[in-house]
């Protein structure tokens, strides 16, 4: 069940740990909702309470009663502009929630802009990417250390992901563990503390969402020499492969949030075939 409203009354909490299954989902931009990721988290046993600060929903003051925090993407920059202004008026509050989540070990999943905000809130550095925008269906490479991660260990060596970003994390927080990388964008996934994960790429996208991004970004695609039709054809062709990898990933995250041992899956050594440059 998905709820879309300001934070509700807290659930029962014992020694700081919720006994519920409610995940707070922060939607930073109307173009990037939970979509497939929301479905997968629900299939893992979580209920979603979606707050939309871009539409005026207030963020809760704390995470009391929430089993997990999910922070989605958006077009905004995670870093302040030249005048020191944040790209969204709620980012300072969201930084505070992200710090509380890590401090109190509330399982956290942060996607694209969310991952950048998670890093920025803990002393990392986010900048406009020197390699330029990264857009389309791409491969990322899981690092060996991910074998010890409760939700990344079963991810294949080189899974497909959706990419759409112009900024990147250039320096992780000191206590972060890099879990996945790529050639031109070294920080693709990381863990902060025992159970906060940041993903530079998108796993939430369905085809209508990606198509809307392509329509809104048609000028950028033209500058990069990318054909929107070909981009969407590749996105559609990748949907099943992405679901095969990232639905179980989301369900493992849900298991962690619910205090369960995530299923082992197929192990981290399975790899998808490399089909040439993308």
C-alpha positions as CSV (number, residue, x, y, z in Angstrom):
1,X,0.0,0.0,0.0
2,X,1.4,3.4,-1.0
3,X,0.4,6.4,1.1
4,X,1.0,10.0,-0.2
5,X,0.8,12.4,2.6
6,X,2.9,14.1,5.3
7,X,4.3,11.9,8.0
8,X,1.8,10.0,10.0
9,X,1.8,9.2,13.6
10,X,4.9,7.2,14.7
11,X,4.7,3.4,14.9
12,X,5.6,1.5,18.0
13,X,9.3,1.9,18.8
14,X,11.4,-0.2,21.2
15,X,14.9,0.9,21.9
16,X,14.9,3.1,18.8
17,X,13.9,0.3,16.5
18,X,10.5,0.3,14.7
19,X,8.4,-2.8,14.7
20,X,6.6,-1.7,11.5
21,X,7.2,-2.0,7.8
22,X,6.7,1.6,6.7
23,X,9.3,3.2,4.4
24,X,9.6,6.9,4.0
25,X,10.1,7.7,0.3
26,X,11.2,11.3,-0.6
27,X,10.3,12.3,-4.1
28,X,12.5,15.3,-5.0
29,X,11.1,15.9,-8.5
30,X,7.8,15.1,-10.1
31,X,9.7,13.5,-13.0
32,X,11.2,10.8,-10.8
33,X,8.7,8.8,-8.7
34,X,9.3,5.4,-7.2
35,X,7.8,3.6,-10.2
36,X,9.2,0.0,-10.5
37,X,11.4,0.4,-7.4
38,X,8.3,1.1,-5.4
39,X,6.6,-2.0,-6.6
40,X,9.7,-4.1,-5.8
41,X,10.0,-2.7,-2.3
42,X,6.3,-3.5,-1.7
43,X,6.8,-7.0,-3.0
44,X,9.6,-7.3,-0.4
45,X,7.1,-6.4,2.4
46,X,7.5,-2.7,2.9
47,X,4.7,-0.1,2.8
48,X,5.6,3.2,1.2
49,X,4.8,6.6,2.6
50,X,5.6,9.1,-0.2
51,X,6.4,12.7,0.6
52,X,6.7,15.2,-2.2
53,X,8.4,18.3,-0.9
54,X,8.4,19.7,-4.5
55,X,4.6,19.8,-4.2
56,X,4.7,21.3,-0.7
57,X,4.6,18.2,1.5
58,X,6.6,18.8,4.7
59,X,9.4,16.4,5.6
60,X,9.1,14.7,9.0
61,X,11.4,16.1,11.7
62,X,12.8,12.6,12.3
63,X,12.5,9.0,11.3
64,X,10.7,7.7,14.3
65,X,8.4,4.9,13.2
66,X,10.0,4.3,9.8
67,X,11.7,1.1,9.0
68,X,13.6,2.6,6.0
69,X,14.3,5.8,4.1
70,X,14.4,6.0,0.3
71,X,15.5,9.2,-1.4
72,X,14.8,9.5,-5.1
73,X,16.4,11.5,-7.9
74,X,15.7,14.8,-9.6
75,X,17.1,17.5,-11.9
76,X,18.5,19.6,-9.1
77,X,22.2,19.8,-8.2
78,X,23.1,18.4,-4.8
79,X,25.7,21.1,-4.2
80,X,25.1,24.8,-3.6
81,X,25.4,27.3,-6.5
82,X,28.1,30.0,-6.7
83,X,26.1,32.2,-4.3
84,X,25.9,29.4,-1.8
85,X,22.2,28.7,-2.4
86,X,20.8,25.2,-2.4
87,X,18.9,24.0,-5.5
88,X,15.8,23.1,-3.4
89,X,14.6,24.8,-0.2
90,X,14.1,21.4,1.6
91,X,17.6,20.1,0.9
92,X,19.0,21.2,4.3
93,X,16.2,19.4,6.1
94,X,16.8,16.3,3.9
95,X,20.5,16.4,4.7
96,X,19.4,16.3,8.4
97,X,17.2,13.2,7.8
98,X,20.0,11.5,5.9
99,X,22.4,12.1,8.7
100,X,19.9,10.8,11.3
101,X,19.3,7.7,9.1
102,X,23.0,6.8,9.1
103,X,23.5,7.8,12.8
104,X,20.6,5.6,13.9
105,X,21.2,2.9,11.4
106,X,17.9,3.3,9.6
107,X,18.3,1.3,6.3
108,X,18.6,3.9,3.5
109,X,18.5,3.6,-0.2
110,X,19.4,6.8,-2.2
111,X,19.1,6.9,-5.9
112,X,21.0,9.3,-8.3
113,X,20.4,12.8,-6.8
114,X,19.6,11.0,-3.6
115,X,23.0,9.2,-3.6
116,X,24.7,12.6,-4.2
117,X,22.8,14.2,-1.3
118,X,23.7,11.3,0.9
119,X,27.4,11.7,0.1
120,X,27.2,15.5,0.4
121,X,25.5,15.3,3.8
122,X,28.4,13.2,5.1
123,X,31.4,15.2,3.9
124,X,31.6,13.9,0.3
125,X,32.0,16.0,-2.8
126,X,29.6,16.3,-5.7
127,X,30.4,18.3,-8.8
128,X,29.4,18.7,-12.4
129,X,30.9,15.7,-14.1
130,X,34.1,16.4,-16.1
131,X,33.2,13.5,-18.4
132,X,29.9,15.1,-19.4
133,X,26.3,13.7,-19.1
134,X,25.9,10.0,-18.8
135,X,22.6,8.9,-20.4
136,X,21.1,5.6,-21.5
137,X,21.5,1.9,-20.8
138,X,25.0,1.3,-19.4
139,X,27.0,-1.3,-17.6
140,X,28.5,-0.8,-14.2
141,X,31.1,-3.1,-12.6
142,X,30.7,-4.5,-9.2
143,X,33.8,-4.4,-7.1
144,X,35.2,-7.4,-5.2
145,X,34.4,-5.8,-1.8
146,X,30.7,-6.1,-2.7
147,X,31.0,-9.8,-2.1
148,X,30.7,-8.9,1.6
149,X,27.7,-6.7,1.3
150,X,24.3,-8.0,2.4
151,X,22.4,-6.7,-0.6
152,X,25.1,-6.3,-3.3
153,X,26.8,-9.7,-3.0
154,X,24.2,-11.3,-5.3
155,X,24.5,-8.5,-8.0
156,X,26.1,-9.8,-11.2
157,X,29.6,-8.6,-12.1
158,X,28.4,-6.2,-14.8
159,X,24.7,-5.5,-14.6
160,X,22.7,-3.2,-16.9
161,X,21.4,0.1,-15.4
162,X,19.6,3.2,-16.6
163,X,21.8,6.3,-16.4
164,X,20.7,10.0,-16.6
165,X,22.9,12.4,-14.7
166,X,25.2,15.4,-15.3
167,X,26.7,15.6,-11.9
168,X,28.8,12.9,-10.1
169,X,30.3,12.1,-6.7
170,X,34.0,12.9,-7.0
171,X,34.9,12.1,-3.4
172,X,33.1,9.7,-1.1
173,X,32.7,10.3,2.6
174,X,35.7,9.0,4.6
175,X,33.9,5.9,6.0
176,X,32.1,4.9,2.7
177,X,32.7,1.7,0.8
178,X,32.8,1.8,-3.0
179,X,30.7,-1.1,-4.3
180,X,30.4,-0.4,-8.1
181,X,32.2,1.8,-10.6
182,X,32.6,2.5,-14.3
183,X,35.4,3.9,-16.4
184,X,34.4,7.5,-16.7
185,X,32.3,7.8,-13.6
186,X,34.2,6.0,-10.8
187,X,31.5,6.2,-8.1
188,X,28.5,4.2,-9.2
189,X,27.4,2.6,-6.0
190,X,28.5,2.8,-2.4
191,X,27.6,1.9,1.2
192,X,27.8,4.3,4.1
193,X,28.0,2.7,7.5
194,X,26.3,-0.7,7.8
195,X,23.1,-0.1,5.9
196,X,22.9,3.1,3.9
197,X,23.3,2.6,0.1
198,X,23.8,5.1,-2.6
199,X,23.3,4.4,-6.3
200,X,24.4,6.9,-8.9
201,X,22.3,5.1,-11.5
202,X,18.5,4.6,-11.8
203,X,16.8,1.3,-11.0
204,X,13.3,2.8,-10.5
205,X,12.6,3.8,-14.2
206,X,9.8,2.3,-16.2
207,X,9.6,3.1,-19.9
208,X,7.1,6.0,-19.7
209,X,9.4,7.7,-17.1
210,X,12.5,7.3,-19.3
211,X,10.5,8.5,-22.4
212,X,9.5,11.6,-20.5
213,X,13.1,12.3,-19.6
214,X,14.0,11.9,-23.3
215,X,11.3,14.4,-24.3
216,X,12.4,16.9,-21.7
217,X,16.0,16.4,-22.6
218,X,15.8,16.3,-26.3
219,X,18.1,19.3,-26.7
220,X,20.8,17.6,-24.5
221,X,20.4,14.4,-26.5
222,X,21.0,16.3,-29.7
223,X,24.1,18.0,-28.3
224,X,25.4,14.5,-27.4
225,X,24.6,13.0,-30.8
226,X,22.1,10.6,-29.2
227,X,19.0,9.5,-31.2
228,X,16.0,9.5,-28.9
229,X,14.2,6.7,-30.7
230,X,17.3,4.5,-30.5
231,X,17.7,5.4,-26.8
232,X,14.2,4.4,-26.0
233,X,14.5,1.1,-28.0
234,X,17.5,0.2,-26.0
235,X,15.8,1.1,-22.8
236,X,12.8,-1.1,-23.7
237,X,15.1,-4.0,-24.6
238,X,16.9,-3.7,-21.2
239,X,13.8,-3.6,-19.0
240,X,13.6,-7.3,-18.3
241,X,17.4,-7.6,-17.6
242,X,17.2,-4.7,-15.2
243,X,14.3,-6.2,-13.4
244,X,16.0,-9.6,-13.1
245,X,18.9,-8.0,-11.2
246,X,17.4,-5.0,-9.4
247,X,14.0,-6.4,-8.2
248,X,15.8,-9.0,-6.0
249,X,18.2,-6.2,-4.9
250,X,15.3,-4.1,-3.8
251,X,13.7,-7.0,-2.0
252,X,17.0,-7.7,-0.2
253,X,17.0,-4.1,0.9
254,X,13.5,-4.5,2.2
255,X,14.6,-7.6,4.1
256,X,17.3,-5.6,5.8
257,X,14.8,-2.9,6.6
258,X,12.5,-5.5,8.2
259,X,15.3,-7.1,10.2
260,X,15.4,-10.2,8.2
261,X,18.4,-12.0,6.6
262,X,18.4,-11.2,2.9
263,X,18.1,-14.2,0.6
264,X,21.5,-15.3,-0.8
265,X,20.4,-15.2,-4.4
266,X,22.7,-16.6,-7.0
267,X,25.9,-15.1,-5.7
268,X,27.9,-12.2,-7.0
269,X,30.0,-14.0,-9.6
270,X,27.4,-14.4,-12.3
271,X,28.0,-11.9,-15.1
272,X,25.9,-10.6,-18.0
273,X,27.4,-10.8,-21.5
274,X,29.0,-7.7,-22.7
275,X,27.3,-6.6,-25.9
276,X,29.6,-4.0,-27.1
277,X,29.8,-0.2,-26.4
278,X,26.8,1.6,-25.2
